Amino acid sequence: MAKQSLLKEFFLFIKYEKKWWLIPLITVLLIVGALVLFAGSSPMAPFLYPLF
């Protein structure tokens, strides 16, 4: 059995189990995570803090 990437396996799970509601949830979590990461290591941090 060939190894599948985690991302491919996740999308196959969504497809076969019909869990389409997970896509917006994961997208929002990734965006918030990117904002937190960017806010902590950027000179723009004071401008991003009011978002939280």
C-alpha distance matrix in Angstrom:
0.0 3.8 6.5 9.0 12.7 14.8 17.1 14.7 13.3 17.1 18.1 15.7 17.1 20.6 20.1 18.9 21.1 24.0 24.9 26.6 29.2 26.8 26.9 30.7 30.4 27.7 29.7 32.9 31.4 30.2 33.6 35.5 33.4 34.2 37.8 38.1 36.5 38.9 41.9 41.6 41.4 43.7 47.4 46.9 46.2 49.6 49.1 45.8 47.0 48.9 45.7 44.7
3.8 0.0 3.8 6.4 9.8 12.6 14.6 12.3 11.8 15.6 16.5 14.7 16.6 19.7 19.4 18.9 21.2 23.7 24.3 25.6 28.1 25.6 25.3 28.9 28.8 25.9 27.5 30.8 29.4 27.8 31.2 33.2 31.1 31.5 35.2 35.6 33.9 36.0 39.1 38.9 38.5 40.7 44.4 43.9 43.4 46.9 46.4 43.1 44.5 46.6 43.4 42.6
6.5 3.8 0.0 3.8 6.7 9.3 11.8 10.3 9.7 13.2 14.7 13.5 15.1 18.2 18.5 18.4 20.3 22.7 22.7 24.0 26.2 23.3 23.0 26.5 26.1 23.0 24.7 27.9 26.2 24.6 28.0 29.9 27.6 28.1 31.8 32.0 30.3 32.5 35.6 35.3 35.0 37.2 40.9 40.6 39.9 43.4 43.0 39.7 41.0 43.2 40.1 39.1
9.0 6.4 3.8 0.0 3.7 6.4 8.3 6.5 6.3 9.8 11.1 10.3 12.1 14.9 15.2 15.7 17.6 19.6 19.5 20.5 22.7 19.8 19.3 22.8 22.7 19.6 21.2 24.5 23.1 21.5 24.8 26.9 24.9 25.3 29.0 29.5 28.0 30.1 33.2 33.1 33.0 35.0 38.7 38.0 37.4 40.9 40.2 36.9 38.3 40.3 37.1 36.3
12.7 9.8 6.7 3.7 0.0 3.8 5.4 5.3 6.2 8.6 10.1 10.7 12.3 14.4 15.4 16.5 18.0 19.6 18.9 19.5 21.3 18.1 17.3 20.5 20.3 16.9 18.3 21.6 20.1 18.1 21.4 23.5 21.4 21.7 25.4 25.9 24.3 26.4 29.5 29.5 29.3 31.3 35.0 34.3 33.7 37.2 36.6 33.3 34.8 36.8 33.7 33.0
14.8 12.6 9.3 6.4 3.8 0.0 3.8 5.5 5.1 6.1 8.7 9.9 10.5 12.4 14.2 15.4 16.1 17.7 16.4 17.2 18.6 15.2 14.8 17.9 17.2 13.9 15.8 18.7 16.9 15.5 19.0 20.7 18.6 19.5 23.1 23.4 22.1 24.5 27.3 27.3 27.6 29.7 33.4 32.6 31.7 35.0 34.4 31.0 32.2 34.1 31.0 30.0
17.1 14.6 11.8 8.3 5.4 3.8 0.0 3.8 5.4 5.0 6.3 8.6 9.9 10.7 12.4 14.4 15.3 16.1 14.8 14.8 16.3 13.2 12.0 15.1 15.0 11.7 13.0 16.3 15.2 13.5 16.7 19.0 17.3 17.8 21.3 22.2 21.1 23.1 26.0 26.5 26.7 28.4 32.0 30.9 30.2 33.5 32.6 29.2 30.7 32.4 29.1 28.5
14.7 12.3 10.3 6.5 5.3 5.5 3.8 0.0 3.8 5.4 5.2 6.2 8.6 9.9 10.5 12.3 14.1 15.0 14.7 14.8 17.1 14.5 13.3 16.9 17.3 14.4 15.6 19.1 18.4 16.8 19.9 22.3 21.0 21.3 24.8 25.9 24.8 26.6 29.6 30.2 30.3 31.9 35.5 34.2 33.8 37.0 35.9 32.6 34.2 35.7 32.3 31.9
13.3 11.8 9.7 6.3 6.2 5.1 5.4 3.8 0.0 3.8 5.5 5.1 6.2 8.7 9.8 10.6 11.9 13.7 13.3 14.4 16.5 13.8 13.7 17.3 17.1 14.5 16.6 19.8 18.7 17.8 21.1 23.1 21.7 22.7 26.1 26.7 25.9 28.1 30.8 31.2 31.7 33.6 37.2 36.0 35.1 38.3 37.4 33.9 35.1 36.6 33.2 32.4
17.1 15.6 13.2 9.8 8.6 6.1 5.0 5.4 3.8 0.0 3.8 5.4 5.1 6.4 8.7 10.1 10.5 11.7 10.4 11.3 13.0 10.1 10.1 13.7 13.3 10.9 13.2 16.2 15.3 14.7 18.0 19.9 18.8 20.1 23.2 23.9 23.6 25.8 28.2 28.9 29.7 31.4 34.9 33.5 32.5 35.5 34.5 30.9 32.0 33.3 29.9 29.0
18.1 16.5 14.7 11.1 10.1 8.7 6.3 5.2 5.5 3.8 0.0 3.8 5.3 5.0 6.1 8.7 9.9 10.1 9.6 9.6 12.1 9.9 9.1 12.9 13.5 11.5 13.0 16.4 16.3 15.6 18.4 20.7 20.2 21.0 24.0 25.3 25.0 26.7 29.3 30.4 31.0 32.4 35.8 34.1 33.4 36.3 35.0 31.5 33.0 34.0 30.4 30.0
15.7 14.7 13.5 10.3 10.7 9.9 8.6 6.2 5.1 5.4 3.8 0.0 3.8 5.4 5.0 6.1 8.3 9.6 10.2 11.1 14.1 12.4 12.2 16.0 16.6 14.9 16.6 19.9 19.7 19.2 22.1 24.3 23.7 24.6 27.7 28.8 28.5 30.4 32.9 33.9 34.5 36.0 39.4 37.8 37.1 40.0 38.7 35.2 36.6 37.6 34.0 33.4
17.1 16.6 15.1 12.1 12.3 10.5 9.9 8.6 6.2 5.1 5.3 3.8 0.0 3.8 5.4 5.4 5.7 7.8 7.8 9.8 12.2 10.4 11.4 15.1 15.0 13.7 16.1 18.9 18.4 18.6 21.7 23.4 22.9 24.4 27.2 28.0 28.0 30.2 32.5 33.3 34.3 36.0 39.4 37.7 36.7 39.4 38.3 34.6 35.6 36.5 33.0 32.1
20.6 19.7 18.2 14.9 14.4 12.4 10.7 9.9 8.7 6.4 5.0 5.4 3.8 0.0 3.8 5.7 5.4 5.4 4.9 6.1 8.8 7.6 8.3 11.9 12.4 11.6 13.7 16.5 16.7 17.1 19.7 21.6 21.6 23.0 25.6 26.7 27.1 29.0 31.1 32.3 33.4 34.8 38.1 36.1 35.1 37.7 36.2 32.7 33.8 34.4 30.7 30.1
20.1 19.4 18.5 15.2 15.4 14.2 12.4 10.5 9.8 8.7 6.1 5.0 5.4 3.8 0.0 3.8 5.8 5.3 7.1 7.5 11.1 10.7 10.8 14.3 15.5 14.8 16.3 19.4 19.9 20.0 22.4 24.6 24.7 25.8 28.4 29.8 30.1 31.7 34.0 35.3 36.3 37.5 40.7 38.6 38.0 40.6 38.9 35.4 36.8 37.3 33.6 33.2
18.9 18.9 18.4 15.7 16.5 15.4 14.4 12.3 10.6 10.1 8.7 6.1 5.4 5.7 3.8 0.0 3.8 5.5 8.1 9.9 13.1 12.9 13.7 17.2 17.9 17.4 19.4 22.2 22.4 22.8 25.4 27.3 27.3 28.6 31.3 32.4 32.7 34.6 36.8 37.9 39.0 40.4 43.7 41.7 40.8 43.4 42.0 38.4 39.5 40.1 36.3 35.7
21.1 21.2 20.3 17.6 18.0 16.1 15.3 14.1 11.9 10.5 9.9 8.3 5.7 5.4 5.8 3.8 0.0 3.8 5.6 8.6 11.0 10.9 12.8 15.9 16.0 16.0 18.5 20.8 20.8 21.8 24.5 25.9 26.1 27.9 30.3 31.1 31.7 33.8 35.7 36.8 38.2 39.7 43.0 40.9 39.8 42.2 40.8 37.1 37.9 38.3 34.7 33.8
24.0 23.7 22.7 19.6 19.6 17.7 16.1 15.0 13.7 11.7 10.1 9.6 7.8 5.4 5.3 5.5 3.8 0.0 3.8 5.6 8.5 9.5 10.9 13.7 14.4 15.0 16.9 19.2 19.9 21.0 23.1 24.8 25.4 27.0 29.1 30.3 31.2 33.0 34.8 36.2 37.7 38.8 41.9 39.6 38.6 40.9 39.2 35.6 36.6 36.7 33.0 32.4
24.9 24.3 22.7 19.5 18.9 16.4 14.8 14.7 13.3 10.4 9.6 10.2 7.8 4.9 7.1 8.1 5.6 3.8 0.0 3.8 5.5 5.9 8.1 10.7 10.9 11.7 14.0 15.9 16.4 17.8 20.0 21.4 22.0 23.9 25.9 26.9 28.0 29.8 31.4 32.9 34.5 35.7 38.8 36.5 35.3 37.5 35.9 32.3 33.1 33.2 29.6 28.8
26.6 25.6 24.0 20.5 19.5 17.2 14.8 14.8 14.4 11.3 9.6 11.1 9.8 6.1 7.5 9.9 8.6 5.6 3.8 0.0 3.8 5.3 5.9 8.2 9.6 10.7 11.9 14.0 15.3 16.4 18.1 19.9 21.0 22.4 24.2 25.7 26.9 28.3 30.0 31.7 33.2 34.1 37.0 34.5 33.6 35.7 33.9 30.4 31.5 31.5 27.7 27.4
29.2 28.1 26.2 22.7 21.3 18.6 16.3 17.1 16.5 13.0 12.1 14.1 12.2 8.8 11.1 13.1 11.0 8.5 5.5 3.8 0.0 3.8 5.6 6.3 6.9 9.2 10.6 11.7 13.1 15.0 16.4 17.6 19.1 20.9 22.2 23.6 25.1 26.6 27.9 29.7 31.6 32.4 35.2 32.6 31.5 33.3 31.5 28.0 28.8 28.6 24.9 24.4
26.8 25.6 23.3 19.8 18.1 15.2 13.2 14.5 13.8 10.1 9.9 12.4 10.4 7.6 10.7 12.9 10.9 9.5 5.9 5.3 3.8 0.0 3.8 5.7 5.1 6.1 8.5 10.0 10.5 12.2 14.3 15.5 16.3 18.2 20.0 21.1 22.3 24.1 25.6 27.1 28.8 30.0 33.0 30.7 29.4 31.6 30.1 26.4 27.2 27.5 23.8 23.1
26.9 25.3 23.0 19.3 17.3 14.8 12.0 13.3 13.7 10.1 9.1 12.2 11.4 8.3 10.8 13.7 12.8 10.9 8.1 5.9 5.6 3.8 0.0 3.8 5.4 5.3 6.1 8.7 10.0 10.7 12.4 14.4 15.4 16.5 18.5 20.1 21.1 22.4 24.2 26.0 27.4 28.2 31.2 28.8 28.0 30.3 28.5 25.0 26.3 26.6 22.8 22.7
30.7 28.9 26.5 22.8 20.5 17.9 15.1 16.9 17.3 13.7 12.9 16.0 15.1 11.9 14.3 17.2 15.9 13.7 10.7 8.2 6.3 5.7 3.8 0.0 3.8 5.5 5.0 6.1 8.6 9.8 10.5 12.2 14.1 15.3 16.5 18.3 19.9 20.9 22.3 24.4 26.0 26.6 29.3 26.6 25.7 27.7 25.7 22.3 23.5 23.4 19.6 19.7
30.4 28.8 26.1 22.7 20.3 17.2 15.0 17.3 17.1 13.3 13.5 16.6 15.0 12.4 15.5 17.9 16.0 14.4 10.9 9.6 6.9 5.1 5.4 3.8 0.0 3.8 5.4 5.3 6.3 8.7 10.1 10.8 12.3 14.3 15.5 16.7 18.4 20.0 21.1 22.8 24.8 25.8 28.6 26.1 24.7 26.7 25.1 21.5 22.2 22.4 18.7 18.0
27.7 25.9 23.0 19.6 16.9 13.9 11.7 14.4 14.5 10.9 11.5 14.9 13.7 11.6 14.8 17.4 16.0 15.0 11.7 10.7 9.2 6.1 5.3 5.5 3.8 0.0 3.8 5.5 5.1 6.1 8.7 10.0 10.4 12.2 14.3 15.3 16.3 18.1 19.8 21.2 22.8 24.0 27.1 25.0 23.7 26.2 24.9 21.2 22.1 22.9 19.3 18.6
29.7 27.5 24.7 21.2 18.3 15.8 13.0 15.6 16.6 13.2 13.0 16.6 16.1 13.7 16.3 19.4 18.5 16.9 14.0 11.9 10.6 8.5 6.1 5.0 5.4 3.8 0.0 3.8 5.4 5.2 6.2 8.7 9.9 10.6 12.4 14.4 15.3 16.4 18.2 20.2 21.5 22.2 25.1 22.7 21.9 24.3 22.6 19.1 20.6 21.2 17.5 17.6
32.9 30.8 27.9 24.5 21.6 18.7 16.3 19.1 19.8 16.2 16.4 19.9 18.9 16.5 19.4 22.2 20.8 19.2 15.9 14.0 11.7 10.0 8.7 6.1 5.3 5.5 3.8 0.0 3.8 5.4 5.1 6.2 8.5 9.8 10.6 12.3 14.2 15.2 16.3 18.5 20.3 20.9 23.5 20.9 19.7 21.8 20.1 16.5 17.6 18.0 14.2 14.1
31.4 29.4 26.2 23.1 20.1 16.9 15.2 18.4 18.7 15.3 16.3 19.7 18.4 16.7 19.9 22.4 20.8 19.9 16.4 15.3 13.1 10.5 10.0 8.6 6.3 5.1 5.4 3.8 0.0 3.8 5.5 5.2 6.0 8.6 9.9 10.6 12.2 14.1 15.2 16.7 18.7 19.9 22.9 20.7 19.1 21.4 20.3 16.6 17.2 18.2 14.8 13.8
30.2 27.8 24.6 21.5 18.1 15.5 13.5 16.8 17.8 14.7 15.6 19.2 18.6 17.1 20.0 22.8 21.8 21.0 17.8 16.4 15.0 12.2 10.7 9.8 8.7 6.1 5.2 5.4 3.8 0.0 3.8 5.5 5.0 6.1 8.6 9.9 10.4 12.0 14.0 15.5 16.8 18.0 21.1 19.2 18.1 20.9 19.8 16.2 17.5 18.9 15.6 15.2
33.6 31.2 28.0 24.8 21.4 19.0 16.7 19.9 21.1 18.0 18.4 22.1 21.7 19.7 22.4 25.4 24.5 23.1 20.0 18.1 16.4 14.3 12.4 10.5 10.1 8.7 6.2 5.1 5.5 3.8 0.0 3.8 5.4 5.1 6.2 8.7 9.9 10.4 12.0 14.3 15.7 16.1 18.9 16.5 15.7 18.2 16.6 13.1 14.9 16.0 12.6 12.9
35.5 33.2 29.9 26.9 23.5 20.7 19.0 22.3 23.1 19.9 20.7 24.3 23.4 21.6 24.6 27.3 25.9 24.8 21.4 19.9 17.6 15.5 14.4 12.2 10.8 10.0 8.7 6.2 5.2 5.5 3.8 0.0 3.8 5.4 5.0 6.2 8.6 9.8 10.3 12.4 14.5 15.3 18.0 15.6 14.0 16.2 15.1 11.4 12.3 13.5 10.2 9.7
33.4 31.1 27.6 24.9 21.4 18.6 17.3 21.0 21.7 18.8 20.2 23.7 22.9 21.6 24.7 27.3 26.1 25.4 22.0 21.0 19.1 16.3 15.4 14.1 12.3 10.4 9.9 8.5 6.0 5.0 5.4 3.8 0.0 3.8 5.4 5.1 6.2 8.5 9.8 10.8 12.7 14.3 17.5 15.8 14.1 16.9 16.5 12.8 13.6 15.7 12.9 11.9
34.2 31.5 28.1 25.3 21.7 19.5 17.8 21.3 22.7 20.1 21.0 24.6 24.4 23.0 25.8 28.6 27.9 27.0 23.9 22.4 20.9 18.2 16.5 15.3 14.3 12.2 10.6 9.8 8.6 6.1 5.1 5.4 3.8 0.0 3.8 5.5 5.1 6.0 8.4 10.0 10.9 11.9 15.1 13.5 12.5 15.7 15.0 11.6 13.4 15.6 13.0 13.0
37.8 35.2 31.8 29.0 25.4 23.1 21.3 24.8 26.1 23.2 24.0 27.7 27.2 25.6 28.4 31.3 30.3 29.1 25.9 24.2 22.2 20.0 18.5 16.5 15.5 14.3 12.4 10.6 9.9 8.6 6.2 5.0 5.4 3.8 0.0 3.8 5.4 5.0 5.8 8.5 10.1 10.4 13.1 10.8 9.6 12.3 11.4 7.9 9.7 11.9 9.4 9.7
38.1 35.6 32.0 29.5 25.9 23.4 22.2 25.9 26.7 23.9 25.3 28.8 28.0 26.7 29.8 32.4 31.1 30.3 26.9 25.7 23.6 21.1 20.1 18.3 16.7 15.3 14.4 12.3 10.6 9.9 8.7 6.2 5.1 5.5 3.8 0.0 3.8 5.5 5.1 6.2 8.9 10.2 13.1 11.6 9.2 12.0 12.2 8.7 9.1 11.9 10.1 9.1
36.5 33.9 30.3 28.0 24.3 22.1 21.1 24.8 25.9 23.6 25.0 28.5 28.0 27.1 30.1 32.7 31.7 31.2 28.0 26.9 25.1 22.3 21.1 19.9 18.4 16.3 15.3 14.2 12.2 10.4 9.9 8.6 6.2 5.1 5.4 3.8 0.0 3.8 5.5 5.4 6.6 8.7 12.2 11.6 9.8 13.3 13.8 10.9 11.8 15.0 13.5 12.8
38.9 36.0 32.5 30.1 26.4 24.5 23.1 26.6 28.1 25.8 26.7 30.4 30.2 29.0 31.7 34.6 33.8 33.0 29.8 28.3 26.6 24.1 22.4 20.9 20.0 18.1 16.4 15.2 14.1 12.0 10.4 9.8 8.5 6.0 5.0 5.5 3.8 0.0 3.8 5.5 5.5 5.9 9.3 8.3 7.5 11.1 11.2 8.8 10.7 13.8 12.5 12.9
41.9 39.1 35.6 33.2 29.5 27.3 26.0 29.6 30.8 28.2 29.3 32.9 32.5 31.1 34.0 36.8 35.7 34.8 31.4 30.0 27.9 25.6 24.2 22.3 21.1 19.8 18.2 16.3 15.2 14.0 12.0 10.3 9.8 8.4 5.8 5.1 5.5 3.8 0.0 3.8 5.7 5.7 8.1 6.8 4.4 7.8 8.5 6.0 7.2 10.7 10.1 10.2
41.6 38.9 35.3 33.1 29.5 27.3 26.5 30.2 31.2 28.9 30.4 33.9 33.3 32.3 35.3 37.9 36.8 36.2 32.9 31.7 29.7 27.1 26.0 24.4 22.8 21.2 20.2 18.5 16.7 15.5 14.3 12.4 10.8 10.0 8.5 6.2 5.4 5.5 3.8 0.0 3.8 6.0 8.7 9.0 6.3 9.5 11.3 9.4 9.5 13.2 13.1 12.4
41.4 38.5 35.0 33.0 29.3 27.6 26.7 30.3 31.7 29.7 31.0 34.5 34.3 33.4 36.3 39.0 38.2 37.7 34.5 33.2 31.6 28.8 27.4 26.0 24.8 22.8 21.5 20.3 18.7 16.8 15.7 14.5 12.7 10.9 10.1 8.9 6.6 5.5 5.7 3.8 0.0 3.8 7.1 8.5 7.3 10.8 12.5 11.2 12.2 15.9 15.8 15.7
43.7 40.7 37.2 35.0 31.3 29.7 28.4 31.9 33.6 31.4 32.4 36.0 36.0 34.8 37.5 40.4 39.7 38.8 35.7 34.1 32.4 30.0 28.2 26.6 25.8 24.0 22.2 20.9 19.9 18.0 16.1 15.3 14.3 11.9 10.4 10.2 8.7 5.9 5.7 6.0 3.8 0.0 3.8 5.1 5.4 8.9 10.0 9.6 11.4 14.7 14.9 15.6
47.4 44.4 40.9 38.7 35.0 33.4 32.0 35.5 37.2 34.9 35.8 39.4 39.4 38.1 40.7 43.7 43.0 41.9 38.8 37.0 35.2 33.0 31.2 29.3 28.6 27.1 25.1 23.5 22.9 21.1 18.9 18.0 17.5 15.1 13.1 13.1 12.2 9.3 8.1 8.7 7.1 3.8 0.0 3.8 5.4 7.4 8.8 9.9 11.6 14.5 15.5 16.6
46.9 43.9 40.6 38.0 34.3 32.6 30.9 34.2 36.0 33.5 34.1 37.8 37.7 36.1 38.6 41.7 40.9 39.6 36.5 34.5 32.6 30.7 28.8 26.6 26.1 25.0 22.7 20.9 20.7 19.2 16.5 15.6 15.8 13.5 10.8 11.6 11.6 8.3 6.8 9.0 8.5 5.1 3.8 0.0 3.8 5.7 5.5 6.6 9.1 11.5 12.2 13.9
46.2 43.4 39.9 37.4 33.7 31.7 30.2 33.8 35.1 32.5 33.4 37.1 36.7 35.1 38.0 40.8 39.8 38.6 35.3 33.6 31.5 29.4 28.0 25.7 24.7 23.7 21.9 19.7 19.1 18.1 15.7 14.0 14.1 12.5 9.6 9.2 9.8 7.5 4.4 6.3 7.3 5.4 5.4 3.8 0.0 3.8 5.4 5.2 6.3 9.5 10.4 11.3
49.6 46.9 43.4 40.9 37.2 35.0 33.5 37.0 38.3 35.5 36.3 40.0 39.4 37.7 40.6 43.4 42.2 40.9 37.5 35.7 33.3 31.6 30.3 27.7 26.7 26.2 24.3 21.8 21.4 20.9 18.2 16.2 16.9 15.7 12.3 12.0 13.3 11.1 7.8 9.5 10.8 8.9 7.4 5.7 3.8 0.0 3.8 5.5 5.5 7.8 10.0 11.1
49.1 46.4 43.0 40.2 36.6 34.4 32.6 35.9 37.4 34.5 35.0 38.7 38.3 36.2 38.9 42.0 40.8 39.2 35.9 33.9 31.5 30.1 28.5 25.7 25.1 24.9 22.6 20.1 20.3 19.8 16.6 15.1 16.5 15.0 11.4 12.2 13.8 11.2 8.5 11.3 12.5 10.0 8.8 5.5 5.4 3.8 0.0 3.8 5.7 6.7 8.2 10.5
45.8 43.1 39.7 36.9 33.3 31.0 29.2 32.6 33.9 30.9 31.5 35.2 34.6 32.7 35.4 38.4 37.1 35.6 32.3 30.4 28.0 26.4 25.0 22.3 21.5 21.2 19.1 16.5 16.6 16.2 13.1 11.4 12.8 11.6 7.9 8.7 10.9 8.8 6.0 9.4 11.2 9.6 9.9 6.6 5.2 5.5 3.8 0.0 3.8 5.6 5.6 7.6
47.0 44.5 41.0 38.3 34.8 32.2 30.7 34.2 35.1 32.0 33.0 36.6 35.6 33.8 36.8 39.5 37.9 36.6 33.1 31.5 28.8 27.2 26.3 23.5 22.2 22.1 20.6 17.6 17.2 17.5 14.9 12.3 13.6 13.4 9.7 9.1 11.8 10.7 7.2 9.5 12.2 11.4 11.6 9.1 6.3 5.5 5.7 3.8 0.0 3.8 5.3 5.6
48.9 46.6 43.2 40.3 36.8 34.1 32.4 35.7 36.6 33.3 34.0 37.6 36.5 34.4 37.3 40.1 38.3 36.7 33.2 31.5 28.6 27.5 26.6 23.4 22.4 22.9 21.2 18.0 18.2 18.9 16.0 13.5 15.7 15.6 11.9 11.9 15.0 13.8 10.7 13.2 15.9 14.7 14.5 11.5 9.5 7.8 6.7 5.6 3.8 0.0 3.8 5.3
45.7 43.4 40.1 37.1 33.7 31.0 29.1 32.3 33.2 29.9 30.4 34.0 33.0 30.7 33.6 36.3 34.7 33.0 29.6 27.7 24.9 23.8 22.8 19.6 18.7 19.3 17.5 14.2 14.8 15.6 12.6 10.2 12.9 13.0 9.4 10.1 13.5 12.5 10.1 13.1 15.8 14.9 15.5 12.2 10.4 10.0 8.2 5.6 5.3 3.8 0.0 3.8
44.7 42.6 39.1 36.3 33.0 30.0 28.5 31.9 32.4 29.0 30.0 33.4 32.1 30.1 33.2 35.7 33.8 32.4 28.8 27.4 24.4 23.1 22.7 19.7 18.0 18.6 17.6 14.1 13.8 15.2 12.9 9.7 11.9 13.0 9.7 9.1 12.8 12.9 10.2 12.4 15.7 15.6 16.6 13.9 11.3 11.1 10.5 7.6 5.6 5.3 3.8 0.0
